């Protein structure tokens, strides 16, 4: 172990939304909101999800329970301060609301968190943003209930206490982080992901996998110095509860991931992917993620003209899960020495049938499992394949180093040279 | 499978308190309450737990965070309508309070649930009691935050939505059941169980084990007819999440149970038992328990003069966990045919090292594991050993049949004859 705290931490925390899971769950939200005492509800979504008809269907269900419901497609994919302010203004104009429902991916859920926060606590958005960008203000009261209805099996935003946003003027990605931002209820209805193209399932699935694998390998909570209660953070490092979720998520992925990509209409595989996403979210929402997620910020943020299958051809992008995946094999080769047993156990959970794996050098086993999977599901062959070269490494490293909130749970102390080596080795992942 | 619903249930629900776990956690409650916006807090405990000094220590910690705290040892072991009314009256006299903390076993936690309910929702206790005894009234608003600090590793009351009580005039055990009764935060600090005598650890451990095993073998949620949202109950049958908690709880018990009974000062084993108790509570608090728990009500309730080691010599009692355990081997022999694989898997989780087990007839494997464990930890040898004989079987069956709320999650449809056979075969468990 690389850590030897003088007074090791003895306490860990675990928080999660209540959960309703299964086909049909999205039709019951009106009942759930009524039981919370809500009467006038804002449904937040984005234009793409609105086009599927699900947000309207959810609103119809809410009205059937005798509540008012307004739908606003006010979320921007990858929220910015400007997009959040616009969504807040739009909500304020149509308000007041005493409950919120987010139907969509991480962007819709995070937008709803910000709308709920600013409208309920009556402050200025930037005040709540993490210092040093904002003032890191904590909400002074409980927020109105927020129900999250994820339509992408991956983000975990339904389980987390953060809202991620780009501050446009400063060109930085930052967040708002407070335990009150966590949705009170997550409604996971696998029917809502059935229209997902194979490319989206592949990228979103790599996000699930890295949530599980990063929280499973995260720096253990006992390796930190003992915190005062006021110093506790939602991401407390790996612990017996986050381990449980991560392990089960990896087992579900081993069973369902390739099938779900190959055949999007396989209901069993879809259901298992939705469950894997939920479990991984419950785990990393408490333990944290680390190097691959930190690297993903600049990899997605500095995209030039890569246009992935399954996404809009009008926009250059590296989807979040793909951006996370591209440096994962090399990141886990580098973290291996922090806890070899855990890395080997993860490989076994993710690829239980592959006996020949264990002939590799131990450090290469988990990267090998990841690379095989990425080839099978059509991920690009490394950073070069999405448009980066050696000349971009310094920029990418600078962007990753800015994610200190994530790097704080890396199982090894991580510096610029480590990240540069991981980026360089990730240019091409297989021959 | 014995069930073939016309329209199988597709949805399950999962709810849990937030959790803070580890040595030291009980000293941080003031901070947690302040973050919830509380200012004046009632600490509910019972006289026995009060004598350990922990409730006062918790109150001192709360005051150090600038809040007011009042301690009342108002909980009666095995709460009755009379004891709850007395606790409510005592709390009202010292109130108002805007948060509650329960320090103790299931009795203290359930008493605090009732006090919070009646004081916050401003109704009459009996109105809230389950029909037909009471009116089954639902609280009309969210309750004040309740923090549960269990001092007995077993009850799971920190995770459940029920308050169990005896109605004295009617001589029945019933409950109040509503999702709003669930504590918002469970603080599990293994230091608070360190004074537990071996006999208490053994009984409480059997309660944990049966929580895990009964929720793991409970009727699957998919075997019910599809419910309308208003028909959903907190105990929805076994499901992928309750399974996860039950499995891990059984693995922890396999590792730590015998050690914790043998050496109460083994901190590692105590910590693992506390974690096992928490996990089992999170599982059964959603899936439910069944036959052994239903049987435990009359076995404990009709006690004549059994006085177990480790408990007060002044009072005849069959401790709850012991009462649950006494019919467990025979109950699981009877439930075996509902899902043989699951029963064998449980035996493997509970006794992974015992290869010779698997030579038994499959139906006898899990009962054998349980009987061996019960002998090792000093459980009585069957119902005879706590004072019952064949002539008591009809009475015991009548008492168990009254627990329809629990029997509803039995993996096989259960009638009087089934219970009578289980009781009779449980008179003596080993030669």
Contacts between the chains, C-beta under 8 A, distances in Angstrom:
chain1	res1	chain2	res2	distance
A	9	B	22	7.9
A	10	B	22	4.5
A	10	B	23	4.7
A	10	B	24	5.1
A	11	B	20	6.3
A	11	B	21	6.8
A	11	B	22	3.7
A	11	B	23	7.4
A	11	B	24	5.3
A	11	B	25	4.9
A	11	B	28	7.4
A	12	B	20	7.7
A	12	B	21	5.8
A	12	B	22	6.0
A	13	B	18	7.4
A	13	B	19	6.7
A	13	B	20	5.1
A	13	B	21	7.6
A	14	B	18	6.8
A	14	B	19	4.1
A	14	B	20	7.8
A	14	B	21	7.1
A	15	B	18	4.4
A	15	B	19	7.5
A	16	B	16	6.5
A	16	B	18	7.6
A	18	B	13	7.3
A	18	B	14	6.8
A	18	B	15	4.4
A	18	B	16	7.6
A	19	B	13	6.7
A	19	B	14	4.1
A	19	B	15	7.5
A	19	B	241	7.3
A	20	B	11	6.3
A	20	B	12	7.7
A	20	B	13	5.1
A	20	B	14	7.8
A	21	B	11	6.8
A	21	B	12	5.8
A	21	B	13	7.6
A	21	B	14	7.1
A	21	B	241	7.8
A	22	B	9	7.9
A	22	B	10	4.5
A	22	B	11	3.7
A	22	B	12	6.0
A	23	B	10	4.7
A	23	B	11	7.4
A	24	B	10	5.1
A	24	B	11	5.3
A	24	B	226	7.6
A	25	B	11	5.0
A	28	B	11	7.4
A	28	B	229	3.9
A	31	B	229	3.6
A	31	B	230	6.1
A	32	B	229	7.1
A	35	B	179	7.7
A	37	B	141	6.6
A	37	B	142	7.4
A	141	B	37	6.6
A	142	B	37	7.3
A	179	B	35	7.7
A	226	B	24	7.6
A	229	B	28	4.0
A	229	B	31	3.6
A	229	B	32	7.1
A	230	B	31	6.2
A	239	B	21	8.0
A	240	B	275	5.9
A	241	B	19	7.3
A	241	B	21	7.8
A	244	B	244	6.2
A	244	B	245	7.8
A	244	B	248	5.4
A	244	B	279	7.9
A	245	B	244	7.8
A	248	B	244	5.5
A	275	B	240	6.0
A	279	B	244	7.9
